Amino acid sequence: MGRFRRHMYEEYAKQHSGEYTGDESYNAAYKKVKKIKGFYSHLKVYIIVNVIIIVSSLSRDHLTEGIDFSGLSEWHTYSTAFYWGIGLVAHGLSVFGSNLFFSEDWEQKKIQKYMEKDAANKNKWE
């Protein structure tokens, strides 16, 4: 553990003594937050760069001739966004997991829900 991170953990432990029992839970949460922060930084740069690319494709001579929208219909205007978007989706899946719709405990929650519903229906008619 780095010196700065160790110091940060010690300060946090002083303020919240007894809230977390071990170093492992803090380290796991810290790594998860860093991954999420990295993804959002990646997303921010993706948006900024691709907006610049699309705006710059409008026209190079817009001061003398006005705005020319013909550049918006060309593939090279969006190719960077497309291929970089594939990488961004892969980054998002690595951070948030591939089970965006069905989390690890989704199946257990659904089974429990149907069991409770079934039990409520049995007690309803008795």
N, C-alpha and C positions, 0 to 999 in steps of 0.2 A: 504494500500500500504506500502510495506516495506521501511525502511529508505534508503537503498541503491538504490532501484528502484525509490523512490521519488527524490533523489538527481540526479540520472541519467536523469530523466525526466526534472527536472529543468534546468540542464545543456543543454540538447537538446533544450528545449524551448528558452533558451537565444540565442543559435546559430541560430535557425530557427524560430525566432519570426514571427508570422503571417502565417506561412506555414500550420500549423495545428491549427484548431480553438478550439478543446476541448480535454480533457483528455481521453475521451472515445475512440476516434480513435487511439490514441497512445497505450492505454491499449489493444485494440483488436489486433492491429498489433504486439505488444510485445508478447501477448499470442500465436499468430499464429507462430511467428518466434521461440519461445521456443518449440512449438510442433514439428515443422519441424526439429529443431536442435536435439531434443530428438529422432526422428525417424532415422535421419542419424547416430547418435551415436549408436543406436540399430543395424542398418544395419552393421556398421563397426565392432562391437563386434561379430555379427553373422558370418560375413565373416572370421574374424581372427580365431575364435574358431573352425569353421567347417573345415577350411584349416588345422589347427593343428590336428584335429581328423582324417581327411583323410590321411594326410602325416604319422601320427603315425601308421596307419593301414597297411602301406606298409610292414614293417617287424620289428621285435624287434631285430633280429640277423643280421642286414645288414652289420655289420663290418666284420663278419667272413664268411658269406655265400653269400653275395650279396643281391640285392634288390629282394624281393618276392612280386609279385603283386596279390597274391591270396586273400589278405585281401580286395581288392577293389571290389570283387564280392559278399561280404557278406552284408546282410541287416543292421546289427547293425552299419556298417560304415556310412551309410546315414540316419539312423533313426532319429538321433538328428537333422540333417539339415532339414529333412522332417517335423517333428512336430514343430520344432522351426520356420520353414518357414511359417507354417500356422499362428502362432502367429504374425510373422513379417508382413504378408499380412494384418491381422486384424488391426495391429497398423498403417500400411500405409493407410488403408481405413478410419480409425478414424481421421488421420491427413489431408489427401488430399481429403477426401470425397468419397462416393461410386459412385459418378457420374464422373468418370475419363474421359469417352468418351463423355458423354452428360452432360455438366455443367447446372447449374440452368437456365442460360439465353440462352442456345443453341437453344431451341425451338423458342424463340422470335427472335433471330438472323436469323434463317432459314425462318421464316414467313416474316420478313422484307426483306430479300434477294429476296424471290420469288415475293413479292409485287412490289419491285423495278424493277425486271426483267419484270414482267407483264406490268408495267407502261411504261417501255422503249419500249417494243414491240408494245403497243398501239400507242405511239407517233411516232413510226417509220413509220407506214403506213398512217398516217394522213397528 
